[in-house]
Amino acid sequence: MALSRRSFSALAGTAALGLALGGSGGPGAPAAYAARSVPTGPPPPEPHADGRPHTVGFDHYSLLVDGRRLVLWSGEMHPFRLPSPSLWWDVLQKMRAHGHNAVSICVAWNYHSPAPDRYDFTGVRDLDLFLRTAAETGLYVVVRPGPYINAEVDGGGLPGWLTAAPGTARTADPAYLRHVDTWLTHVDAIVSRHLYTRGTGTVLLYQIENEYDSHVDEPAGRDYMAHLYRKVRRDGIDVPLFHNDKGRNGHWVPGSFDTGGEKGRWLYGFDGYPSPSRTPPDWGHFGTGGRTGGATASPHTPGFVPEFGGGWFDPWGGVSFRGKGYAEARRTRDAAYERRFHLTNLANGITLHNVYMTFGGTSWGWLPAPVVYTSYDYGAALDEGRQPTDKLVPMHQIGHMLQRVPDFAKLDRAPEVKAAGLTTYHLTNPDTGAHVHVLRNDHDKDVTSTLPVGGTDLPVTVPARDARLMVAGLSLGQRRLRYSTAQPMLLMSAGRQDVAVFTGWSGEMVSLALEAAEEPLVTRLDPDVAYVYDQGLMRVTAPLGGGRLLRMLVQGDGENRPLLLLFADEAASVRLWPRDTPSGSLLVYGPELLRTAALRDSAVHLTGDTVEAAGLEVWGPRGIERVVWNGGAVRTSVSGSASLCSAAPLPGVPKVELPPLGGWRARTENPESGPNFDDSGWRLADKSASYSTTEVPKGQPVLFADDYGFHYGDVWYRGTFTDSTGIEAVELAYSTGTQGLLMAWLDGEPLGTHRMPVPDSRTIRKGSWADTAVLPVRPERRSPGRHVLSVLVRRMQHDQDGRAQDTHKAARGLTAASFTGASPKVRWRIQGEAAPDPVRGPMNNGGLFGEREGWHLPGFPDRDWEAVDFPRAERRQGVTWYRTTFPLAVPPGIDASIGLVMEDDPSRAYRAQIFLNGWNMGQYVNDVGPQHTFVLPNGILRTRGTNTLALAVLSEFTTLSGPGRVRLTLLGAAAGGVPVTPVASPGR
């Protein structure tokens, strides 16, 4: 949580700090660097459901929470992409520990609504539980419930049943708004119980709509936005509302639509996904002016980016639009990218940041939109297996800096200060006199230059395509910083001393200068830290590297408290964990993660994670005598910097053993392709009209799957007709989304498989995922009498309707059927997914026979199935199921993240749905990729128990099919973690 100047004074525990902030800059200090008066007061509370009302406002600098400035450093995660509520604790605690003070969430309409007027907020869809968890973690929440969210999910979040309903989506059409109002009523009833304004939760901001740019200048668009605004307000949501502009267009700024007379409660926000190969744009308050200038389009609200690229989604592989895997996204949008772009945003007056994504998670089941595959890792700072990556380093450093250095909440552009070869920004806080310099290197090689700061020409080096932040005139407790080449990360009080942490790159020498009328007494706790005192300045240098934390203690005197200076490189900085408690502030150093901290009597109780053996060091309030780590006492001694240090390292994680996967049993299915299959219970496809945007062919019935209530996964068709004598070919028009396919049989004999052509980067945006399969009929199959044409369509979900043109209603499944050489009259029946079970929800199952019969569920009797071994090499058209069970015995207190790996000869054309304990964990397409590893989330995965794994393999007949190699893999492990409650997995 960002601290105001008033709160920082109180954290120091002395009114004298406020006086020091208001004093002179010291002997020889330039006038521009003199401090100004800062009021004192209590520290702002960490956000919790504290039962007290709060105010949430803003000016053009920042949010104002209870009158105190707050820089929002939020990270995006989606609860629906982590279907194990226990693990929400894990991700939220990691986000908070690594510097975030807020979490932003999308709430997907399709995830909660299987049918009109039916809504489910239980189990893995328990929004109330998530909001309680965030509050207990100490995070603000930004809620984004759509009704349209995009987020690369099916239909952009619009429910599948809406495709077969009247009304034009994302407009003021009353038929559509009736459904929207029902959705928002359910969502807002939950959200309103967790508003920070009421003290019943930590919901701070609320978004209506997302990237809505198609009807900006039309009454339908303005009326739609006004309706959403008034509806949400009527539902009791009283925090500031906003919309996320699709780019810096100036759409939906304050005053652009009717808010019912309410003023001053609407924020303008825009998203930004700049290419890593380009120069970071100046699109904040200090950027280019005009309507298209980002935050300049709304000069009276703070700079707000509700989505800023913390990575990028990856498409399916293929010939013309090839996904490269999330390792590539993490390589191109690496730690240097995050630092360079986020510091540029800060230099442009952006004080509301949301990083999309901070944890991407998994688009399990049939959640993914056609453009993406199962993994939604996103190249985020926390990977899909919940493991930290190198990208956390700048996020951790910047996040804690924005929370712990209050000067960053209010910055104005200051006179230009240049450094040759670098793009420079100079800002100042008008209240404190602190100065901030951002130096950005847009070149492909390191740049060394000089920058005049605090009356001194400082040599600085900025690595290639990176950036650094330098400060001057900053108050460090009761002392004043003339300049620093290192970035400040923390300013806090711990016990009887103030603590300041500075960070930089490994291998560099950082320097800073403290103002001091007389030479202070200094204790060099690390011999590598050096200093000289001359004419009112104490100049300190420290060589960073090796993951070491370097320490220097500037002793107190009659006027100044002791000041502990800590210097950290990248590796050391992400092992520093500040925490505030009701009894005072703590700073913990050493373990891979600090989850919780509490002071009880004279003991510090800590929980967290270790991977390798690690030391533990704690600075805290006076009177602390003991340290407890994960419930066990730690033997400590007092160091020269007044910390408690562990006498022995905390143990690392023991080796986690994973079993091989064997004992497979197999069974072929698709009896639907046989001529004598009983389809009398299937829906008769006899409709003549549709609300789809796809035209119904003249003279044919509606064959679109959605019109018959089948919205997710595979769909079967059986067409019965008389006399195939003259038929030369069957022509089947279908629409699926990219990577979809069609298989057809005539009287049980395969006609062939047709795969949807892969669109290129131009046509993919148009949703051009329709084609016609022309399947020849051999002469021996032509005869009089009754015939059955069976068709299986693998749908890849609905378009996202990004342009608000109802494209989510584009047909899925068969769209038309015709014949070459004859025109028989066909009677069609259709079958898709069965009714969803109440635990896994509507997007878990498709329409395969085995799914409808429960072959994927735990406890299904498969003893009469054929025993088989992997790898397999079969040639058939259709579906084969494979099942096995495997035990896991991960030791208690170990958080092991486990994945399933599938690999085979890439020329083999087949795909597999992966079911773990009945949960559809994703789709593997062997000859497309790029995904081969699938995360199995704990809770659904029984890490201490027996698991059921089922694979539904769809073989195309054009090649041999597998599976090939199938194994478990350890994605990461730590000693610690969070307690995990098993997710319900109903079986047979």
BALUMLO-492399 format. One record per residue (C-alpha): residue in three letters; x negated, y negated, z negated. Coordinates in steps of 0.02 Angstrom, whole numbers, plus 32768, in hexadecimal, padded with zeros to 4 digits. Each point is the difference from the previous one (the first is absolute). Layout:
alaXYZ;...
# end
This chain:
met800080008000;ala7FBA7F56802D;leu7FD77F977F67;ser802A7F497FF5;arg7F827F857FBD;arg80667FF67F61;ser7FFE80BB7FE8;phe7F47800D8021;ser7FDD7F897F73;ala806780687F8A;leu7FAC80A18038;ala7F5D7FB37FC8;gly804E7FF07F55;thr7FCE7F4B7FE2;ala80447F548025;ala7F4F7FC5801E;leu8003805780A9;gly80857F8A803D;leu7F957F6E7FC7;ala7F6A8047805A;leu8064800E80A0;gly802B7F497FEF;gly7F4F7FC67FDF;ser7F777FC58074;gly7FA880708078;gly7F5C7FF57FA2;pro7F617F9C801F;gly7FE87FD880B6;ala80A4804B803B;pro80477FAF809C;ala80A07FA07FDF;ala8063806F8076;tyr7FDB80957F90;ala803A7FB17F5D;ala808880617FA6;arg80A97FB77FDC;ser807480137F6D;val805880A87FF4;pro808B80227F83;thr7FF380907F89;gly8086807F7FD5;pro802680B77FE8;pro7FCC807F8084;pro80858034807D;pro804D80A87FD4;glu7FD980998065;pro80A180258060;his806D807C7FA5;ala80B880167FDB;asp7FED7F987F63;gly80B67FD17FE7;arg7FDD7F458010;pro803D7F928090;his7F7D7FB88075;thr7FFD7F7E8088;val7FBB801F80AE;gly7FE17F6A806D;phe7F7C7FB98075;asp7FB37F67804C;his7F957FF4809B;tyr7F6880447FA2;ser8040809F7FAF;leu808880597FA3;leu802B7FB97F55;val803280847F81;asp803C7FB37F5E;gly7FAC7F61803C;arg7F5680538014;arg7FAB801780A7;leu7FF880B18044;val7F9A803C8094;leu8059809A8042;trp7F88808D802F;ser807980898031;gly7FE880A98050;glu8080805D8069;met803580B17FDC;his809F805B802B;pro804D80737F7D;phe80548063808A;arg7F55802E8046;leu7FCC80537F5D;pro808C807A7FD3;ser7FBE80267F52;pro80377F7D7F81;ser7F7680307F84;leu7F7F7FC98080;trp804D7F53800A;trp7FAA7FE57F59;asp7F5A8033804B;val80067F8B8094;leu80467F6C7F9E;gln7F7E80137F77;lys7F7680058083;met80447F658055;arg800A7FA27F5D;ala7F5380377FC7;his7FB57FC980A6;gly803F7F4E7FF2;his80B27FFD8041;asn80817FA77F96;ala80948033806C;val8042808D806B;ser806B7FE5809A;ile807B80888034;cys807380208091;val80A480577FD8;ala803680698095;trp80BB80048021;asn7FF480A48061;tyr7FA580537F6E;his808E7FE07F87;ser809A8012806F;pro802680A78055;ala80AC7FC7803B;pro806F7F668001;asp802D7FC87F4F;arg7F9180887FB5;tyr7F687FC77F9E;asp7F82805E7F98;phe7F867FAE7F87;thr7FD1809D7F9E;gly7F66806E7FF8;val7F777FCA8078;arg80747F728035;asp80127FB77F51;leu7FE27F46801F;asp802C7FD77F4C;leu7F7580757FC4;phe7F817FB18074;leu802A7F507FC4;arg7FF280387F4B;thr7F5880518026;ala7FBD7F628051;ala80377F987F6A;glu7FB080787F86;thr7F617FFB8067;gly7FFE7F427FF3;leu801E7FD480B6;tyr80757F82804E;val806D8049808A;val802A7FB880AB;val809C805B803C;arg8021801080BB;pro80A28061801D;gly80207FCF80B4;pro80828024803A;tyr7F7A80138087;ile7F4F80277FC8;asn7FA7804B8098;ala7F6780457FA0;glu7FEC8080808C;val809280667FBD;asp808F804D8061;gly80727F788044;gly7F9D7F7D7FA3;gly805B803B7F64;leu80AF7FF78049;pro805E80A17FD5;gly801A80838085;trp80BD7FF97FEF;leu7FFD7F48802F;thr7FD2803480B2;ala80B080458015;ala805B7F6F7FAC;pro804D7F64804E;gly7FAE7F577FEC;thr7F607FB1803F;ala7F7780167F7F;arg7F9D7F6B7FBE;thr80857F828032;ala80987FB37FAD;asp80718085804D;pro808280237F77;ala7FFE80BC8022;tyr7F4680067FDD;leu80087F897F6C;arg8080806F7FAB;his7F7E808A7FF6;val7F767F857FD2;asp80667FBD7F6F;thr801D80B07FBE;trp7F458025800B;leu7FCE7F5E7FA9;thr808480187F7A;his7FAF80A57FCF;val7F4E7FBE8009;asp80237F5C7FA8;ala805C80577F73;ile7F5A80537FD7;val7F8C7F6E8026;ser80677F867F99;arg7FDB806A7F66;his7F467FE28018;leu7FF17F458021;tyr7F707FA67FAB;thr80707F687FEB;arg806B80667F89;gly7F7080547FA7;thr804880AB802E;gly7F7A802B807E;thr7F777FB5806C;val80547FE180A8;leu7FB87F588033;leu80307FE980B7;tyr8083804A8076;gln7FFB800B80BE;ile80977FFB8072;glu7FE0804A80AD;asn7F54801C804D;glu7FAC7FBA809C;tyr80A67FC18043;asp7FD37F978098;ser807F80298087;his80947F907FD2;val7FA77F707FAC;asp80537F778066;glu80A980558010;pro80987FF17F8F;ala800580BE7FED;gly7F527FFD7FB5;arg801C7F6A7F8E;asp80A780447FC5;tyr7FB080A97FDF;met7F747FB87F96;ala807B7F907FA3;his806F80967FDD;leu7F6F80647FB9;tyr7FC97F6E7F94;arg80AC7FE37FB7;lys802080B97FE7;val7F6080197F9D;arg80227F677F95;arg80B2803C7FDE;asp7FB480A47FC5;gly7FA17FA27F79;ile7F527FFB804C;asp7FC07F587FC1;val7F45800C8027;pro7FBB7FA6809A;leu8032804F80A5;phe7F9C800780A1;his7FF4804A80AF;asn7F628045804E;asp7FE47FA680A5;lys7FB9806F8089;gly7F637F998015;arg7FE57F497FDA;asn80947FC28066;gly80547F8C7F85;his80A080678006;trp80787FF57F6D;val7FAB7F737FA4;pro80647FA87F76;gly80977FAA804A;ser800D806D809C;phe80A380517FC8;asp808C7FE07F84;thr7FD580357F4E;gly80A67FCB7FB8;gly7FBF7F5C7FBC;glu7F74804F7F9B;lys7F5A7FA98015;gly7F4F80277FCE;arg801080BD7FF0;trp7FC6803780AC;leu7F4C802A802E;tyr7FB9800580AF;gly7F8E8094801F;phe7FAD8048809A;asp7FA0809F8022;gly7F52800F8049;tyr7FA68093804F;pro7F6A7FAC8053;ser7F8C80698067;pro7F5D80287FA5;ser7FA17FCF809D;arg80437F4F7FFE;thr7FDB7F677F99;pro80707FF17F66;pro80857F7E8025;asp80207F5F7F9F;trp80BA80167FE3;gly80187FC27F50;his802A7F527FC1;phe7F567FC18039;gly800B805080AC;thr80407FBD80A4;gly809C7F957FEE;gly80A880118052;arg808D807D8007;thr7F8E8090802F;gly7F7C7FDB7F7E;gly802C80847F80;ala801A7FB37F54;thr7FFB7F52804B;ala80AF80238043;ser803D7FF77F4C;pro7F967F7B7FAA;his80647FFE7F5E;thr7FF180BA7FD8;pro7F60805F7FD6;gly7F9E805D8084;phe804C80AE8003;val7FCF80998064;pro807B808D7FD4;glu7F9D8078806D;phe7F477FEE8022;gly7FA6808E8053;gly7FAE80747F83;gly7FEB80798091;trp806780328097;phe8077808C802E;asp7FBF80878075;pro806380478092;trp800A80B2803E;gly7F70803C8069;gly8014802180B8;val7FB57FD580A8;ser80357F4B8014;phe80287FC87F4F;arg7F8480577F91;gly80037FFA7F44;lys7F5380097FB7;gly802A802B7F4C;tyr7FFC7F927F67;ala7F45800D7FEA;glu7FF67F8D8097;ala807C7F857FB3;arg7F997FFF7F61;arg7F5F7FE78064;thr803F7F6C8065;arg805D7FB07F6E;asp7F7C80227F7E;ala7FCD7FA97F5F;ala7FAB7F73805F;tyr809E7FE58067;glu80697FF27F63;arg7F887F857FAF;arg7FEB7F95809D;phe80BA7FF18025;his80417FF17F4E;leu7F817F7B7FD0;thr80317FA1809D;asn80B6800A7FCB;leu7FD17FBE7F54;ala7F9E7F738050;asn809C7FD38062;gly806E7FEE7F69;ile805280AC7FFE;thr802980287F4B;leu80848087801A;his7FAA8098804A;asn804880AC8021;val7F8B80838048;tyr805A80788075;met7FD9808B7FD9;thr7FA180167F5D;phe803D80B37FF6;gly804F8043809F;gly803780AD7FCE;thr805A8081806B;ser80917FF3807B;trp803D80AB7FCD;gly8092805B804E;trp80517F9E808B;leu7FD37F557FBA;pro7F837FC88085;ala80347F938090;pro7FD2804380AD;val7F5F7F9B8005;val7FAA80557F6D;tyr7FDA80AD7FBF;thr801680447F51;ser7F6F7FAA7FA9;tyr80187F4A7FD4;asp7F547FF07FB2;tyr7FF27F59805C;gly7F467FF37FDF;ala80337FB77F59;ala7F927FDF7F69;leu805180967FA9;asp80078090807B;glu80928075801C;gly7FBC80787F7D;arg7FFE7F717F7F;gln7F437FF78006;pro7FA27F5B7FF5;thr7F9D7FC68097;asp7F777F80801C;lys80867F838033;leu802F7FF07F49;val7F617F9F7FDA;pro80347F568047;met80B5801C7FCE;his7FC980227F4D;gln7F897F6B7FFA;ile80777F838050;gly8098803C7FA0;his7FB07FEF7F56;met7FB57F598031;leu80AA7FBB8031;gln804B803B7F5C;arg7F727FCF7F8D;val7FC17F5D804D;pro80957F8A7FF5;asp7FB17F7B806F;phe802F8063809C;ala80BA7FE27FE7;lys7FF37F4A8034;leu7F857FCF8087;asp7FF77F6E8078;arg7F927FF08099;ala7F617F9F7FD3;pro7F827FA4806D;glu7FA88072807B;val7F5C804F7FCA;lys7FA4805D808A;ala7F8880928007;ala7FAF802180A7;gly803E809C8059;leu809380187F89;thr80B57FCA7FFC;thr80167FA47F5D;tyr80947FCA7F98;his7FF77F8A7F6C;leu808E7FF17F83;thr80157FB27F57;asn8079800D7F6F;pro80417F4F7FE2;asp801E80227F46;thr7F5F80567FCB;gly7F837FBE807E;ala7FC980B0802E;his7FC2801880B1;val80118099806D;his7F9A8025809B;val802C808C807A;leu7F76802B807A;arg802F80728091;asn7F8F8056807B;asp8057802480A5;his7F6480458053;asp7FC180B18016;lys7F617FE27F9D;asp7FD77FBA7F54;val7FF37F447FF2;thr7F8F7FA67F83;ser80207F487FE5;thr80057F797F7A;leu80967FAE7FB0;pro7FFB7F617F98;val805C80277F5E;gly7FFA7FA37F5C;gly7F737F90803A;thr7F9580958034;asp7FDD804B80AB;leu801F80B87FE2;pro7FBE80878074;val808B807A802C;thr800C809D8069;val80A580448040;pro7FFF80AE804E;ala8041801A80AF;arg80BC7FEA8014;asp80167FE47F46;ala801C7F6F7F8A;arg7FCF7FC47F55;leu804A7F8B7F80;met7F9B7F857F98;val803B7F8E7F75;ala7FC67F627FAB;gly803E7F997F6E;leu805680967FB3;ser8017800E7F45;leu7FBA809F7FB3;gly80507FFC7F56;gln7FB47F687FAB;arg7F727FF1807A;arg80017FBC80B0;leu7FC0804E809F;arg7FA57F898073;tyr7FFD8080808E;ser7FFA80B98026;thr7FD08060809D;ala805C80977FB9;gln80BD80108000;pro80557FF37F57;met806B80967FD7;leu80317FEA7F4A;leu80087F757F81;met8043803B7F59;ser7FE780027F46;ala7FD6809F7FA1;gly7FEB7FF17F46;arg7F8B7F727FCD;gln7FBA7FE380AE;asp80337FCB80AD;val7FDA80768091;ala7FDF7FD280B5;val7FE680818089;phe7FAF7FD680A7;thr7FF680758095;gly7F9E8011809F;trp7FB7807F8079;ser7F8380847FCE;gly7F507FCA802B;glu801A7F447FF2;met7FBE7F857F80;val808C7F947FBC;ser7FEA7F5F7FA2;leu80657F897F97;ala7FE27F647F99;leu804F7FD47F59;glu80067F507FC0;ala7FB47FEC7F53;ala7FCB7F617FA8;glu7F7E80647FA2;glu7FAE80A58027;pro806D808A7FB7;leu7FC4809C7FA9;val8008808F807D;thr7FF780BC7FE8;arg7FCE805C809E;leu805880A57FE8;asp7FBC803B80A7;pro7F4C7FCF8028;asp80267FE780B9;val806E7F6A7FD9;ala7F937F647FFB;tyr801F7F4A7FD7;val7FAA7F587FF6;tyr803C7F627FAA;asp7FD97F558048;gln80537F567FEC;gly80A980387FC0;leu8013809A806E;met7FE380B57FD5;arg7FE1805B80A5;val801D80BB7FFD;thr7FD080828083;ala803380B88004;pro7FD38089807E;leu809880698028;gly7FF980B7802F;gly800780B47FCC;gly80AE7FF37FB7;arg7FB77FAC7F66;leu80577F817F93;leu7F837F797FCF;arg80197F9D7F5F;met7FC57F5C7FB7;leu80417FB37F5F;val7FFD7F447FEB;gln800A7FED7F44;gly807C7F8A7FB0;asp7FD77F677F9B;gly80627F857F9B;glu80647FC68097;asn800480968075;arg803580B37FEC;pro7F8E808A803F;leu800F801F80BB;leu7FDE80AD8045;leu7FCE7FFD80B7;leu801A80A2805F;phe7FC1801D80B1;ala804480908068;asp7FE6804480AE;glu808E8056805D;ala7FF180A67FA5;ala7FF47FB27F54;ser808D7F84801B;val80838087801F;arg7FD6804D7F57;leu802B7F627FA2;trp80AF80007FB9;pro804B7F687FA7;arg809D80187F9A;asp80697F8F7F91;thr805580437F64;pro80697FAA7F7B;ser7F6880067F8E;gly7F857FB6807D;ser7FA7802180A3;leu7F938095802C;leu7F7B801D8083;val7FD680B68023;tyr7F6E803B806A;gly7FCE80AB803F;pro8089807A8034;glu8049800F80AF;leu80A87FC07FC3;leu804F7FB17F68;arg80B980257FF8;thr803C7FBF7F58;ala7FB67FA77F69;ala80487FE27F54;leu7FBE7FC27F59;arg803F80587F65;asp7FB27FD57F58;ser7F4480008021;ala800380768096;val80067FE280BB;his806980858055;leu7FD6801380B8;thr803C80738088;gly7FB3801280AA;asp7FA2806B807D;thr7F50803C8018;val7FB9805B8096;glu7F4780047FD6;ala7FC07FF67F4E;ala80077F487FCF;gly7FD17F927F6F;leu80847F9A7FA5;glu7FEA7F4E7FC2;val80887F957FB0;trp80037F487FD5;gly80957FCD7F99;pro80487F9E7F6E;arg7FAD7FF97F57;gly801E80937F8D;ile7FF5808A8082;glu7FA080927FB7;arg8037809A8061;val8024803480B4;val8077808B8035;trp7FF9803D80B4;asn808E806A8044;gly802C80317F4F;gly7F5080307FC9;ala7F8F7F9C7F8C;val7F637FB88050;arg7F637FEB7F98;thr7FC07F4F801B;ser7F7F7F827FCA;val7FFE7F428007;ser7F987FB2808B;gly7FA37F5C8006;ser80937FB38060;ala807C802D7F76;ser804B80918060;leu802480B17FC6;cys7F9B807A806A;ser801C80BB800A;ala7F7280677FBB;ala801980838088;pro804E7FF580AD;leu80B680268019;pro800B80A98058;gly8024800880B9;val807D806F8057;pro7FDF80BB8005;lys8002805F80A4;val80AE80258042;glu801380A88056;leu808280168089;pro803E80AB803A;pro7FFB803B80B5;leu80A7800A8058;gly803080B18030;gly808D807C7FF2;trp80607FAF808E;arg80A58047803D;ala804E7FD280A6;arg80A980048055;thr80397FBD80A8;glu80A27FA1800D;asn80677F98807B;pro808E807D8013;glu805E7F698044;ser7FAC802280A8;gly805780A88013;pro809F80108068;asn806180587F76;phe7FD87F8A7F71;asp809C7FCA7FA3;asp800B7F438011;ser80B87FF27FD4;gly7FD47F9F7F63;trp7F9F7F7C8060;arg80447F55802D;leu80567FF680A8;ala7FAC7F778066;asp809C7FB28048;lys7FF47F477FDD;ser80117F898093;ala7FC17F5D7FB4;ser7F727FCB7F8F;tyr7FBD7F697FA2;ser7F52802B803F;thr7F9F7F88806C;thr7FE380938074;glu8082800B808A;val806F809B8002;pro7FEF805180AC;lys809E7FF68068;gly8065809E7FFD;gln7F9D804F7F70;pro8022800D7F46;val7F997FA67F7E;leu7F6E80717FD4;phe7FA67F867F8D;ala7FD9805A7F5D;asp80257F6B7F8F;asp80B37FF6803D;tyr802080AA7FB4;gly7FB07FDB7F59;phe7F5380498021;his7F7C7F7C7FE2;tyr7F5B80537FD1;gly7F8E80858045;asp802A80858081;val80A780148055;trp804680958060;tyr807880008094;arg805C8093804D;gly80597FE480A4;thr80748088803F;phe8032800880B8;thr8036807A8085;asp7F9C80358099;ser7F4A7FD18017;thr7FF8804580B1;gly7FCE7F608059;ile7F987FAE7F79;glu7F4F7FDA8035;ala7FCC7F947F6C;val80427FB87F5E;glu7FE57F467FE4;leu80047FCD7F49;ala7FF27F487FD5;tyr7FCB7FE27F4D;ser7FBC7F7C7F8A;thr7F9480237F68;gly7F7C7F817FD5;thr7F4A801D802B;gln7FBE80B37FF5;gly80AF80498004;leu802580998069;leu8088806E8047;met800B80BC8012;ala808580598066;trp803D80B38017;leu807D8048807A;asp8056809A7FBA;gly7F7280167F84;glu7F757FF68082;pro7F897F6A7FF5;leu80147F7C8086;gly7F6C7F9E7FBF;thr7FC67F747F8E;his7FF87F47802C;arg7F9F7F847F97;met80297F487FFA;pro7F7A7F9D805E;val7F907F9D7F8B;pro801B7F45801E;asp7F6D7F8B800E;ser7FE37F677F94;arg80717F96806F;thr8099806F8010;ile7FFC803E7F4D;arg80447F597FC6;lys80988016806F;gly803080A67FB4;ser7FF6805780AB;trp801680AF7FBD;ala807F804B8077;asp7FDE807A808D;thr804E808C8063;ala7FC680B47FFC;val8018805980A7;leu7FF980BA7FDE;pro8009807A8094;val807680957FF5;arg7FB7809D804E;pro806F8060807C;glu801280967F8F;arg80567F927F7E;arg80887FC9807A;ser809F80637FF1;pro80BB7FEF7FE5;gly804F80137F56;arg7FE47FAA7F59;his7F5C7FA97FDE;val7FB57FA17F6D;leu7F837F73800F;ser7FA87FE77F59;val7F997F637FDF;leu7F957FD17F6C;val7FCB7F4A7FF2;arg7F787FC97F88;arg802D7F4D7FD6;met7F7C7F887FC0;gln80787F887FAE;his80547F5C802C;asp7FB97F608047;gln7FDF7F777F80;asp80697F74804C;gly7F757F827FE3;arg80517F838077;ala80AD800E7FB2;gln804C804680A0;asp8052809B7FB5;thr7F78806F804A;his800B806F7F67;lys809F803E8053;ala7FA380428098;ala803780B48018;arg7FA080927FB8;gly801380B18043;leu804B802D80A8;thr804A7F6F8061;ala803A8059809E;ala7FFD80A98057;ser8011802880B8;phe7FD38089807A;thr7FAF800A80AA;gly8060806E807B;ala80A1800C7F9D;ser80727F9F7F8C;pro804580757F7C;lys806E7FB97F78;val7FA680117F59;arg804D80097F53;trp7F807FC17F83;arg7FEC80207F47;ile7F7E7FAD7F91;gln7FAD80287F5A;gly7F807F9D7F9C;glu7FCB7FF67F4C;ala806B80477F76;ala80427F937F73;pro7F6D7FC37F98;asp7FE180497F56;pro80157F7C7F78;val7F4980097FCB;arg7F9C7FF080A1;gly807B7F8E8058;pro80377FE680B4;met7F567FF28053;asn7FB580A57FC7;asn804F807C807A;gly801E800F80B9;gly806F80768061;leu7F93809B8014;phe805680A57FDA;gly7F8480267F76;glu80207F597FAE;arg80BB801A8004;glu7FE680AD7FB4;gly7F857FC97F7A;trp7F6380548042;his7F9A7F6E7FC1;leu803C800C7F4D;pro7FAA804F7F6A;gly804580AB7FD6;phe803E802A80AE;pro7FF480BF8014;asp7F78801A8082;arg7FC480AE7FCF;asp8044804980A2;trp7FA17F808069;glu7F6680398060;ala7F5A7FF57FA4;val7F867F9A8069;asp7F557FB07FF4;phe7FBF7F5B8042;pro7FC37FCD807E;arg8090802F8072;ala8005800480BE;glu80B180138045;arg80577FCD809F;arg80BA7FE07FF0;gln807B7F748012;gly80597FD77F5F;val7FEC80037F44;thr7F9F80737F8E;trp7FFF7FEF7F43;tyr7F7080297F8D;arg800B80097F43;thr7F89801F7F71;thr7FEC7FD87F49;phe7F637FC77FA6;pro7FD57FDE7F4A;leu7FA27F6A7FBC;ala7FAD7FF17F56;val7FBD7F4E7FF6;pro7FC17FE57F4D;pro806A7F907F91;gly7FCA7F4B7FFE;ile7FBE800980B3;asp80517F9D808C;ala7FDC8065809D;ser80417FBD80A5;ile801580918079;gly8024800780B9;leu802980818085;val7F8D800B8097;met8038804880A8;glu7F848018808E;asp8001805D80A5;asp7FC67FFB80B4;pro80427F558038;ser803A804780A7;arg808780667FAB;ala80AA7FAB8010;tyr8064801B7F61;arg803A7F9F7F69;ala8030802C7F4D;gln80727FBA7F7B;ile7FAC80167F56;phe806F802B7F6D;leu7FBB80037F4F;asn807980457F80;gly808B7FD28078;trp7FC57F4D801C;asn7FD87FD180B4;met7F537FB47FEF;gly7FE57FD680B6;gln7FE8803480B4;tyr7F5F8044804A;val7FEC7FF780BE;asn7F678066802A;asp7FD87FBF80AE;val80287F4A7FDA;gly7FC37FD47F52;pro7FAA7FA37FBA;gln803F80417F58;his7FBD80A47FBE;thr80067FE37F44;phe80A67FEF7FA4;val80087FC07F4E;leu8062806F7F87;pro80367F8C7F72;asn7FF580407F4F;gly80AB801D7FB8;ile803E804C80A1;leu7F5E80637FFC;arg7FF6806B7F62;thr7F4A7FE97FCE;arg8019807E7F74;gly80768080804B;thr80398057809E;asn802A7FA580A0;thr80608033809C;leu7FBB7FC880A8;ala8065801480A0;leu7FD07FCF80B1;ala80827FF0808A;val7F988010809F;leu804B7FC280A3;ser7FA380528093;glu800C7FBE80B0;phe7FD680A08062;thr7F8B7F9D8072;thr7F6B80387F98;leu7FD580767F74;ser80387FBF7F58;gly7FC380127F4E;pro7FF67FD87F72;gly7F4480047FFE;arg7FA37FD77F61;val806D7FCC7F6D;arg7FB07FD67F59;leu800C7F947F65;thr7F867F737FE4;leu7FD37F957F6A;leu80197F48802B;gly7FBF7FC27F5A;ala800280277F47;ala7FEB7FA17F5D;ala800280277F49;gly80957F9D7FC0;gly80937FDA8071;val80B47FF27FC9;pro807580867FBF;val806280478093;thr80B2803F7FF1;pro802C80848082;val80747FC08087;ala809C806A800F;ser7FF1807B8091;pro80A08064800F;gly7FEB80AA8050;arg806F808E8038;
# end
